[in-house]
Amino acid sequence: MTLSNRHLTDVCLLHHADASLTCRYLCNDELDDSKWYCQKLRKEVKKIVDEDLSRMSEKHRHRSGIPSGDNCKGYPLLKHIQQGFDVD
């Protein structure tokens, strides 16, 4: 499911001025850059993302521009249905 624009703005903070607040589990659609997915519930992906963030945090003490937020609630990856807190 693609996340709704309101969800991306209000929950995932996608367009927030401080990129470090953006949810680190967001992922673009491979074919459509306007579609975003939350991959927090995909355990294999979550593990890879968390390990990458940990390595980046150790390498760069000042994490400017590195998404470190954990504000993505997690939704199953379904590409053709929009979802978000404002979508029934």
N, CA and C atoms as a LAMMPS dump frame, in Angstrom:
ITEM: TIMESTEP
0
ITEM: NUMBER OF ATOMS
264
ITEM: BOX BOUNDS ff ff ff
-5.0000000000000000e+02 5.0000000000000000e+02
-5.0000000000000000e+02 5.0000000000000000e+02
-5.0000000000000000e+02 5.0000000000000000e+02
ITEM: ATOMS id mol type element x y z
1 1 1 N 0.84 -1.171 0
2 1 2 C 0 0 0
3 1 3 C 0.887 1.236 0
4 2 1 N 0.548 2.163 -0.826
5 2 2 C 1.287 3.413 -0.784
6 2 3 C 0.766 4.255 0.368
7 3 1 N 1.628 5.009 0.992
8 3 2 C 1.213 5.882 2.076
9 3 3 C 0.586 7.146 1.493
10 4 1 N -0.465 7.629 2.145
11 4 2 C -1.139 8.839 1.683
12 4 3 C -0.236 10.052 1.901
13 5 1 N -0.482 11.106 1.15
14 5 2 C 0.318 12.319 1.285
15 5 3 C 0.226 12.888 2.699
16 6 1 N -0.973 12.834 3.286
17 6 2 C -1.129 13.363 4.647
18 6 3 C -0.32 12.531 5.638
19 7 1 N -0.331 11.228 5.472
20 7 2 C 0.454 10.35 6.342
21 7 3 C 1.944 10.66 6.209
22 8 1 N 2.416 10.784 4.975
23 8 2 C 3.831 11.086 4.737
24 8 3 C 4.243 12.404 5.379
25 9 1 N 3.347 13.392 5.342
26 9 2 C 3.653 14.715 5.877
27 9 3 C 3.538 14.752 7.396
28 10 1 N 2.425 14.233 7.94
29 10 2 C 2.136 14.387 9.363
30 10 3 C 2.749 13.308 10.243
31 11 1 N 2.928 12.104 9.727
32 11 2 C 3.444 11.003 10.536
33 11 3 C 4.906 10.704 10.211
34 12 1 N 5.202 10.528 8.938
35 12 2 C 6.564 10.167 8.541
36 12 3 C 7.483 11.386 8.419
37 13 1 N 6.895 12.599 8.427
38 13 2 C 7.651 13.855 8.358
39 13 3 C 8.545 13.911 7.126
40 14 1 N 8.032 13.391 6.012
41 14 2 C 8.832 13.285 4.795
42 14 3 C 9.354 14.63 4.313
43 15 1 N 8.539 15.673 4.421
44 15 2 C 8.949 16.983 3.917
45 15 3 C 9.409 17.905 5.036
46 16 1 N 9.757 17.343 6.177
47 16 2 C 10.202 18.132 7.326
48 16 3 C 11.571 18.737 7.041
49 17 1 N 11.801 19.916 7.579
50 17 2 C 13.067 20.613 7.334
51 17 3 C 14.266 19.838 7.884
52 18 1 N 14.095 19.131 8.991
53 18 2 C 15.181 18.356 9.595
54 18 3 C 15.083 16.916 9.1
55 19 1 N 15.921 16.555 8.154
56 19 2 C 15.859 15.226 7.53
57 19 3 C 16.059 14.102 8.537
58 20 1 N 16.726 14.382 9.661
59 20 2 C 16.976 13.314 10.632
60 20 3 C 15.697 12.86 11.323
61 21 1 N 14.618 13.65 11.23
62 21 2 C 13.352 13.254 11.826
63 21 3 C 12.535 12.357 10.91
64 22 1 N 12.875 12.323 9.637
65 22 2 C 12.138 11.505 8.677
66 22 3 C 12.253 10.032 9.048
67 23 1 N 11.158 9.295 8.888
68 23 2 C 11.168 7.877 9.235
69 23 3 C 12.19 7.113 8.387
70 24 1 N 13.039 6.384 9.031
71 24 2 C 14.106 5.671 8.321
72 24 3 C 13.598 4.459 7.56
73 25 1 N 12.354 4.056 7.777
74 25 2 C 11.814 2.867 7.124
75 25 3 C 11.068 3.179 5.836
76 26 1 N 11.058 4.44 5.425
77 26 2 C 10.383 4.803 4.183
78 26 3 C 11.18 4.309 2.99
79 27 1 N 10.459 3.879 1.965
80 27 2 C 11.115 3.402 0.75
81 27 3 C 10.304 3.843 -0.45
82 28 1 N 10.995 4.334 -1.474
83 28 2 C 10.345 4.714 -2.73
84 28 3 C 9.974 3.495 -3.551
85 29 1 N 8.933 3.643 -4.339
86 29 2 C 8.58 2.625 -5.324
87 29 3 C 9.678 2.598 -6.388
88 30 1 N 10.027 1.423 -6.856
89 30 2 C 11.094 1.298 -7.845
90 30 3 C 10.749 1.975 -9.167
91 31 1 N 9.464 2.006 -9.515
92 31 2 C 9.052 2.54 -10.806
93 31 3 C 8.389 3.909 -10.722
94 32 1 N 7.971 4.333 -9.535
95 32 2 C 7.244 5.595 -9.39
96 32 3 C 7.734 6.325 -8.145
97 33 1 N 8.555 7.372 -8.332
98 33 2 C 9.148 8.103 -7.211
99 33 3 C 8.122 8.833 -6.356
100 34 1 N 6.893 8.982 -6.833
101 34 2 C 5.875 9.681 -6.053
102 34 3 C 5.201 8.764 -5.036
103 35 1 N 5.468 7.464 -5.096
104 35 2 C 4.865 6.506 -4.173
105 35 3 C 5.88 6.085 -3.109
106 36 1 N 5.417 6.058 -1.862
107 36 2 C 6.27 5.693 -0.731
108 36 3 C 5.625 4.556 0.048
109 37 1 N 6.454 3.698 0.63
110 37 2 C 5.997 2.568 1.43
111 37 3 C 6.709 2.577 2.777
112 38 1 N 6.026 2.042 3.788
113 38 2 C 6.65 1.839 5.092
114 38 3 C 7.059 0.376 5.184
115 39 1 N 8.315 0.121 5.513
116 39 2 C 8.804 -1.258 5.536
117 39 3 C 9.197 -1.73 6.924
118 40 1 N 8.679 -1.041 7.947
119 40 2 C 9.065 -1.383 9.308
120 40 3 C 8.664 -2.802 9.696
121 41 1 N 7.54 -3.278 9.207
122 41 2 C 7.071 -4.608 9.6
123 41 3 C 7.754 -5.734 8.838
124 42 1 N 8.538 -5.395 7.829
125 42 2 C 9.284 -6.425 7.101
126 42 3 C 10.581 -6.673 7.869
127 43 1 N 10.619 -7.732 8.664
128 43 2 C 11.712 -7.951 9.617
129 43 3 C 13.088 -7.943 8.969
130 44 1 N 13.206 -8.564 7.792
131 44 2 C 14.519 -8.611 7.138
132 44 3 C 14.963 -7.216 6.71
133 45 1 N 14.02 -6.39 6.261
134 45 2 C 14.353 -5.025 5.85
135 45 3 C 14.659 -4.17 7.071
136 46 1 N 13.845 -4.291 8.119
137 46 2 C 14.062 -3.515 9.34
138 46 3 C 15.449 -3.791 9.906
139 47 1 N 15.865 -5.053 9.91
140 47 2 C 17.183 -5.41 10.44
141 47 3 C 18.295 -4.749 9.625
142 48 1 N 18.184 -4.771 8.309
143 48 2 C 19.197 -4.164 7.441
144 48 3 C 19.26 -2.652 7.665
145 49 1 N 18.084 -2.012 7.727
146 49 2 C 18.032 -0.562 7.92
147 49 3 C 18.622 -0.18 9.274
148 50 1 N 18.266 -0.914 10.33
149 50 2 C 18.78 -0.624 11.667
150 50 3 C 20.292 -0.802 11.737
151 51 1 N 20.803 -1.841 11.086
152 51 2 C 22.252 -2.072 11.078
153 51 3 C 22.963 -0.959 10.309
154 52 1 N 22.387 -0.544 9.178
155 52 2 C 22.975 0.554 8.398
156 52 3 C 23.013 1.841 9.219
157 53 1 N 21.916 2.14 9.908
158 53 2 C 21.87 3.355 10.72
159 53 3 C 22.901 3.303 11.839
160 54 1 N 23.051 2.149 12.453
161 54 2 C 24.024 1.99 13.525
162 54 3 C 25.444 2.241 13.018
163 55 1 N 25.775 1.662 11.851
164 55 2 C 27.106 1.877 11.263
165 55 3 C 27.324 3.345 10.914
166 56 1 N 26.298 3.972 10.318
167 56 2 C 26.427 5.382 9.939
168 56 3 C 26.578 6.263 11.173
169 57 1 N 25.873 5.929 12.245
170 57 2 C 25.938 6.713 13.468
171 57 3 C 27.333 6.635 14.085
172 58 1 N 27.933 5.45 14.03
173 58 2 C 29.281 5.281 14.563
174 58 3 C 30.302 6.018 13.705
175 59 1 N 30.097 5.994 12.403
176 59 2 C 31.046 6.609 11.477
177 59 3 C 30.967 8.133 11.518
178 60 1 N 29.771 8.665 11.671
179 60 2 C 29.56 10.109 11.657
180 60 3 C 28.881 10.524 12.96
181 61 1 N 29.622 11.149 13.827
182 61 2 C 29.027 11.564 15.104
183 61 3 C 27.915 12.579 14.876
184 62 1 N 28.096 13.469 13.934
185 62 2 C 27.052 14.446 13.589
186 62 3 C 26.268 13.844 12.437
187 63 1 N 25.031 13.403 12.695
188 63 2 C 24.259 12.641 11.729
189 63 3 C 23.36 13.519 10.862
190 64 1 N 23.818 14.68 10.515
191 64 2 C 23.003 15.595 9.722
192 64 3 C 22.586 14.956 8.403
193 65 1 N 21.289 14.974 8.129
194 65 2 C 20.79 14.441 6.869
195 65 3 C 20.548 12.949 6.848
196 66 1 N 20.879 12.252 7.927
197 66 2 C 20.654 10.812 7.978
198 66 3 C 19.321 10.556 8.676
199 67 1 N 18.331 9.978 7.998
200 67 2 C 17.052 9.71 8.649
201 67 3 C 17.232 8.759 9.83
202 68 1 N 16.897 9.22 11.028
203 68 2 C 17.041 8.372 12.202
204 68 3 C 15.725 8.223 12.956
205 69 1 N 14.675 8.868 12.478
206 69 2 C 13.383 8.799 13.154
207 69 3 C 12.77 7.409 13.09
208 70 1 N 12.039 7.073 14.127
209 70 2 C 11.353 5.788 14.209
210 70 3 C 9.854 6.044 14.313
211 71 1 N 9.355 6.978 13.492
212 71 2 C 7.963 7.397 13.609
213 71 3 C 7.045 6.712 12.606
214 72 1 N 7.546 5.754 11.877
215 72 2 C 6.723 5.028 10.903
216 72 3 C 6.077 3.843 11.609
217 73 1 N 4.755 3.807 11.648
218 73 2 C 4.06 2.76 12.407
219 73 3 C 4.186 1.38 11.771
220 74 1 N 4.385 1.315 10.492
221 74 2 C 4.547 0.026 9.831
222 74 3 C 3.275 -0.453 9.173
223 75 1 N 3.338 -0.662 7.876
224 75 2 C 2.203 -1.13 7.101
225 75 3 C 2.69 -2.227 6.159
226 76 1 N 1.817 -3.187 5.83
227 76 2 C 2.221 -4.202 4.862
228 76 3 C 2.462 -3.569 3.494
229 77 1 N 3.365 -4.128 2.743
230 77 2 C 3.728 -3.593 1.437
231 77 3 C 2.739 -4.088 0.379
232 78 1 N 1.773 -3.263 0.03
233 78 2 C 0.825 -3.529 -1.042
234 78 3 C 0.867 -2.33 -1.971
235 79 1 N 1.241 -2.546 -3.217
236 79 2 C 1.585 -1.434 -4.091
237 79 3 C 0.411 -0.653 -4.669
238 80 1 N -0.785 -1.187 -4.699
239 80 2 C -1.833 -0.54 -5.468
240 80 3 C -2.982 0.031 -4.648
241 81 1 N -2.865 0.039 -3.333
242 81 2 C -3.902 0.604 -2.466
243 81 3 C -3.256 1.655 -1.585
244 82 1 N -3.844 2.866 -1.568
245 82 2 C -3.288 3.916 -0.71
246 82 3 C -3.686 3.66 0.74
247 83 1 N -2.767 3.942 1.669
248 83 2 C -3.054 3.765 3.083
249 83 3 C -2.433 4.915 3.87
250 84 1 N -2.847 5.034 5.102
251 84 2 C -2.373 6.081 5.988
252 84 3 C -3.451 6.344 7.011
253 85 1 N -3.132 7.144 8.041
254 85 2 C -4.083 7.345 9.116
255 85 3 C -5.34 8.075 8.67
256 86 1 N -5.309 8.748 7.506
257 86 2 C -6.468 9.466 7.006
258 86 3 C -7.215 8.692 5.938
259 87 1 N -6.85 7.425 5.693
260 87 2 C -7.493 6.615 4.659
261 87 3 C -8.25 5.47 5.333
262 88 1 N -9.528 5.298 5.001
263 88 2 C -10.327 4.211 5.58
264 88 3 C -9.815 2.85 5.107
